[in-house]
Amino acid sequence: MIETVDNYDRAIAAIKSDIETWYQRFAVNNEISLAEAKKLLTKAELEEFKWTVDEYIKLGMSGDPRWHKQLENASARVHLNRLEALEIQMREQVERIYRGRETATREYLANLYEDNYYHNVFDIEQGVGIGLSFTRLDQKRLDLVTQKPWTTDNKTFSDRIWTSKQALINSLNRNLTQMIARGEAPDRTIAAIAKEFEKDKNTVGRLVMTESAAFSAKARADAHAELGVERFEIVATLDANTSEICRDMDGKHFAEKDREIGVTCPPFHPWCRSTDVPYFDDEFTVGGMRVARDPETGKVYEVPANMTYREWYQKYVVDEGKEWSVKAYRNRHGDRKQYEAYKDAIGKSNMPLTFRSFQQMKYQEPQRWDLLKGYKSEVTSGNISPLVGFKNFEKEHNSLIERFVGTKTSDGIEIKGIKPHFTARKIGTHEWMADDASKEIRNRLRYKAVKSEQIEDALSSGVYRDTLRKEKTGKMMLSRQYQGQECVVTINPETGMLIQTNRKKRK
């Protein structure tokens, strides 16, 4: 895989150079229309390009014969436009990445199959305590194994490699044409092309991992058949990253005659880490152990071999209060983006100190998490000054909860909670305005702070009216407004939540 990464990096660097040179030659102020891009090369430009194509032909003698033929045709053409020339240069870089990949992958999978076959034979012999006779592998058998498809679509890894290459070529050409048609600058074009290479690199990595898992499974199956093993058991990885299907399959056992990759034995999905082992009705596994990984600390420990994933999860994750760590791990990429977005919106000083503590709040402290979300919403919508800070906002919110939750309004409605918007309106915006603020800002930050005593007065006044308002979801919500001497307080009479408060305008 290291060599593959290097090949991609070299290809991106070469294409970057080709695109920059192309723009310098044909674009004006780094801009070129699609019509200009499709203009034919001049006689001199065509001659120069043919030298490049001839070099490609020499370098690719051992590559894809179909591409070799296309290069020969390109070299013989008397008309070629600018865009086609650049597409050929990009295609050559793709071919260099894939050149020899099929042979290298076949060799890798053959070696992997052979190693797994002999390791499984050895492990079974160790388990039963005696030496067993088995068939030695030869090159003919290895070739047969690597050339035989194992998926229901009847495609071999060679077919999948070719499909992956064609998808990359088509995507690159489409992106290049679209970027030129939109008048994008060369740096944006290069970034889009590099992104496609990155996607292909991940696709190839997934392909190699899935094929590796399948050939390992085939080696185990053949070893079991050689030594007369009649049943096998699925073994999943005991950690937070295991898929649902592997969690369910862990511990199940099947007859060898029912072995089918992706159905009764791994790989069950791309990047699958599950495996299978011989099943002997526990005759040789009593007292055995298997490895598990703590979802919080990442430390490895042992559990009984006959403990299934679901049993481990219940005992060591749910019962020990670590389920949030599993959610945190599985959502880590999305949470990281959210963490960065929150820092940008409300400032680093208003956030939990670390990403881990951010996730801990999100999954273990639902009330504080809801309040942080509410604070961000109020700041970004301009309902509260960012100068207030989350600590002060939280302190004020908790003070309101302590003072009002559990009390009743003049007409007997019990207050059960405080919305973050209520807290924002209670704090207000007027007092946080600069002395030299413009008229526009003064109008926008017109909400004055409301005192707790004024809220208390409104809720106990006995003067109120009901209104219906439409929420963002489209649902109609009933609200009740209590009129005090200095302020108006709005409550949801159905939920008991304090929604909003505003100072009254003086006449």
Stockholm file with secondary structure:
# STOCKHOLM 1.0

chainA/1-507         MIETVDNYDRAIAAIKSDIETWYQRFAVNNEISLAEAKKLLTKAELEEFKWTVDEYIKLGMSGDPRWHKQLENASARVHLNRLEALEIQMREQVERIYRGRETATREYLANLYEDNYYHNVFDIEQGVGIGLSFTRLDQKRLDLVTQKPWTTDNKTFSDRIWTSKQALINSLNRNLTQMIARGEAPDRTIAAIAKEFEKDKNTVGRLVMTESAAFSAKARADAHAELGVERFEIVATLDANTSEICRDMDGKHFAEKDREIGVTCPPFHPWCRSTDVPYFDDEFTVGGMRVARDPETGKVYEVPANMTYREWYQKYVVDEGKEWSVKAYRNRHGDRKQYEAYKDAIGKSNMPLTFRSFQQMKYQEPQRWDLLKGYKSEVTSGNISPLVGFKNFEKEHNSLIERFVGTKTSDGIEIKGIKPHFTARKIGTHEWMADDASKEIRNRLRYKAVKSEQIEDALSSGVYRDTLRKEKTGKMMLSRQYQGQECVVTINPETGMLIQTNRKKRK
#=GR chainA/1-507 SS CHHHHHHHHHHHHHHHHHHHHHHHHHCBTTBCCHHHHTSBCCHHHHHHHHHHHHHHHHHTTTSCHHHHHHHHHHHHCSCCBHHHHHHHHHHHHHHHHHTTHHHHHHHHHHHHHHHHHHHHHHHHHHHHTSCCCCCCCCHHHHHHHHHSCCSTTCCCHHHHHHHHHHHHHHHHHHHHHHHHHTTCCHHHHHHHHHHHHHHHHHHHHHHHHHHHHHHHHHHHHHHHHHTTCCEEEEECCBSTTCCHHHHHHTTCEEEGGGCCBTTTBSCCSTTCCCEEEECCTTTTTTTCEEEEECTTTCCEEEEETTCCHHHHIIIIIITTTCHHHHHHHHTHHHHHHHHHHHHHHHCGGGSCSSHHHHHHHHHHCHHHHHHHHHHHHHHHTTSSCTTSCHHHHHHHHHHHHHHHTTCBCTTSCBCCEECHHHHHHHHCSGGGSCTTCCHHHHHHTCCCCCCHHHHHHHHTSCCEEEEEEECTTSCEEEEEEEECSSEEEEEETTTTEEEEEEECCCC
#=GC SS_cons         CHHHHHHHHHHHHHHHHHHHHHHHHHCBTTBCCHHHHTSBCCHHHHHHHHHHHHHHHHHTTTSCHHHHHHHHHHHHCSCCBHHHHHHHHHHHHHHHHHTTHHHHHHHHHHHHHHHHHHHHHHHHHHHHTSCCCCCCCCHHHHHHHHHSCCSTTCCCHHHHHHHHHHHHHHHHHHHHHHHHHTTCCHHHHHHHHHHHHHHHHHHHHHHHHHHHHHHHHHHHHHHHHHTTCCEEEEECCBSTTCCHHHHHHTTCEEEGGGCCBTTTBSCCSTTCCCEEEECCTTTTTTTCEEEEECTTTCCEEEEETTCCHHHHIIIIIITTTCHHHHHHHHTHHHHHHHHHHHHHHHCGGGSCSSHHHHHHHHHHCHHHHHHHHHHHHHHHTTSSCTTSCHHHHHHHHHHHHHHHTTCBCTTSCBCCEECHHHHHHHHCSGGGSCTTCCHHHHHHTCCCCCCHHHHHHHHTSCCEEEEEEECTTSCEEEEEEEECSSEEEEEETTTTEEEEEEECCCC
//
